[in-house]
Amino acid sequence: MTPDVTRARGAAAGFAVPVGALIMVIALVATPGPWWQGYVSEAGTAAAPWATAYRAGLVLLGAGVALLGLALRPSSRAVAALLGGAAVLAATSGTVPCTDRCPLPPFEPTTWGDVVHTAASIVGMVLLAGAMAVVAGSSAFRGAQRRLAVIAVTLTVPLGGALGLTMLFVGRGPLGSIVERILLAVAVSWLTGTAILTVLRNSVRVEPWTPPRRIPSSAESPSSNAASRS
């Protein structure tokens, strides 16, 4: 893959991810009630006023994740595979919305759509965290990319664990709502930042290093040697 292709895919990812996230935020804010309460996915339910926009934003974000995976594929096939899986699951979450208020077991009765939507969202975030971890530990990536991944995975793992435990043992509540929003903000920031760094990395062409030619001194020059022999 040429640097131009990689740069184009990285730029497309750097556009699709934040724009998709922005559309989702707008739809979330437009939903009746405080935007920081409830699950984020409630903005995509049939009763939400901007449900179609929210789902489209999530699918666009998933497309950005897929493009980033393609851009990073020359550096790591594992990262590309993880991001590709996360992209498919994000699109699944966008096309299979949950029902009103996104009920989750064991506290509320759920439908198969609720289960599919929730499972796709959770597994997709797990794959995204795995991609962060691989980038953080791989020498195939530059220092800035690795440092950003270290920060992202350090935040994502405890936040994801806290959200999972809250959903399982507490259910709907302000704590889970806040943790979910912070977790998604970290994910979008890492995706966007990595896309930008990928573009920058492939915009700088470094010529291969060649050792300088050794210039012979006057004592070693052919004319000097001939004079000394005479």
Order of alpha helices (4+ residues) and beta strands (2+ residues): alpha-alpha-alpha-alpha-alpha-alpha-alpha
